[in-house]
Amino acid sequence: MSSFTPHQSSRRAGRDGFAQMLRAEWTKFRSARGWVLAMAASVLVTVSLGLLIAGGAHSACVTGKGEGPCPAPLVGPDGTAVMDKYYFVHQPLKGNGSITARVSEMTGQIRLPDAVPGVRNIKEGMVPWAKAGLLVRQSLKQGTPYAAVMLTGDHGVRMQYNYIHDVPGGPHNGPQWLRLTRSGDTITGYESDDGKTWTEVGTVKLTGLPETVEIGLFATSPGALWDMAQAFAQATATFDQITLQDANGSWRRDDVGVVMESDGKTPHHPGGVVESGDKLIVTGSGDIGPATVEGGLRADLMLIGGAVGLIPMLVAAVTFFTTEHRRGLIRTSPPAEPHPARLLAAKAAVVGVVAFVAGLVTSGAVVPAGLAMLRANQNPIQPITLGTELRVIVGYAALTAAAAVLALGLAALVKRAVVAIGLAIALVVVPYLLATAGLAPWLLMITPAAGFAITQSVPTFAHVDVDPSLLGGYYPLPPWAGLSVTCGYAVFALEVAIAAYRRKVPR
């Protein structure tokens, strides 16, 4: 690194004095080849890793037409990728009406890892978000608006609608009465322990609902999670005491969303219904809800190398302080020298702005370019709005700036480059790498690495179980909450360092 003559001024500290300090610190930074190269390396590493991932991603799916490119993700009413696969026993409902039924029993099957290679290990049981209940929807076309009141495997009664919305009811797991009513565009779900006293679960409005809708009973179950993948699971529900008001016609049976094996004829994990007296026993698999992993590749995968790319930037931020401190150029006297606390603030401002620009160049290049490469390779991609893409790009730049200021603050506190660099990497980089491997994801709640949540391009939904790994899109905190944690650490470290210097300056 180059040595510099410290900026000196006999002018009283103030706005003009601080502006001069900023200009001096910026001159120092841009004049030192090592710091500039470190920022360039940060950009290059992250962009290279992101484009490497994008270029190497090639998805293939087996359908009834054989193996080929995966289809584009199914999109729900709000533009989110969704799952819409279930078994439906239904009748047309013209105008207003309702359906009431009791879920007298709910069981299921789950495939576990094979105990004996080649021998399927199936056990009785249900995954937590297995679902069975009453459903009304615009049509049988996948992705259309709907509302449902249901009993779940381990989350009691819920009312869900349009895939991404979930309203909790009572914590029931045994037999339960359910009712769904329609009045114009308004759908209301109810629950009851005895079929006499009813409690409203929720009311939703499905704008534009046609005069004739489909109403009936359904069952479905997402797969069991293990080894960062989903294995087969299904749910079976027994419905009795079924009554319909103003619906007419015979029961229709549809395995909505079922896919075919490679022969194009055999259904893959089909559902079904069995009539037994006044009972209907419905079995289904799949899910009605947001598609997280299944919805395609995510934009934030382009920034998966961001933690490694931050390392040279952290080194530059630390040495931006320690180089001058080691040479005695940051002192607490004489009074003619710039106030060390203000000098530290000026250094933080410069390194923060430089890091923000570097982060903006990084994310602004790798996210659009990476998504273009994924599309060119015919990969399915999670839908992303312009607002979300901008938040990912600008948010990563803000994270980079906060991490740089944190590193500078640590350097000012410990005053040893090696120790400060080690602390910065341990606090920002290591927790992210551990979470990427599925280890200790809770660290992304309490460490500065929480800020990586700002790059989340697909939200985490409470009613969808996901593997706690960043590769699966899991972040324990919402985007802005995570970034706030990182900024909080940065501000705290800098404030403590500035306060320490103020105490040392003679008045």
Sequence and secondary structure as in RCSB ss.txt:
>XXXX:A:sequence
MSSFTPHQSSRRAGRDGFAQMLRAEWTKFRSARGWVLAMAASVLVTVSLGLLIAGGAHSACVTGKGEGPCPAPLV
GPDGTAVMDKYYFVHQPLKGNGSITARVSEMTGQIRLPDAVPGVRNIKEGMVPWAKAGLLVRQSLKQGTPYAAVM
LTGDHGVRMQYNYIHDVPGGPHNGPQWLRLTRSGDTITGYESDDGKTWTEVGTVKLTGLPETVEIGLFATSPGAL
WDMAQAFAQATATFDQITLQDANGSWRRDDVGVVMESDGKTPHHPGGVVESGDKLIVTGSGDIGPATVEGGLRAD
LMLIGGAVGLIPMLVAAVTFFTTEHRRGLIRTSPPAEPHPARLLAAKAAVVGVVAFVAGLVTSGAVVPAGLAMLR
ANQNPIQPITLGTELRVIVGYAALTAAAAVLALGLAALVKRAVVAIGLAIALVVVPYLLATAGLAPWLLMITPAA
GFAITQSVPTFAHVDVDPSLLGGYYPLPPWAGLSVTCGYAVFALEVAIAAYRRKVPR
>XXXX:A:secstr
          S SSHHHHHHHHHHHHHHHHH HHHHHHHHHHHHHHHHHHHHHHHH    EEETTEEE      B
 TTS BEEEEEEEEEEEEEEEEEEEEEEEEEEEEEEEEEEETTEEEEEE   TT EEEEEEES SSTT  EEEEE
EESSS EEEEETTTEEEE     S EEEEEEEETTEEEEEEESSSSS EEEEEEE TT  SEEEEEEEEE   EE
ETTEEE EEEEEEEEEEEEEEE S  EEEEET EE TTSSSEES  EEEEETTEEEEEE SEEEE SSTT B GG
GGGTTHHHHHHHHHHHHHHHHHHHHHTT S S  TTS  HHHHHHHHHHHHHHHHHHHHHHHHHHHHHHHHHHHH
HTT  B    HHHHHHHHHHHHHHHHHHHHHHHHHHHHH  HHHHHHHHIIIIIHHHHHHHTTS TTHHHHSGGG
GGGGG  S   TTS   SSGGGT  SS HHHHHHHHHHHHHHHHHHHHHHHHHHS  
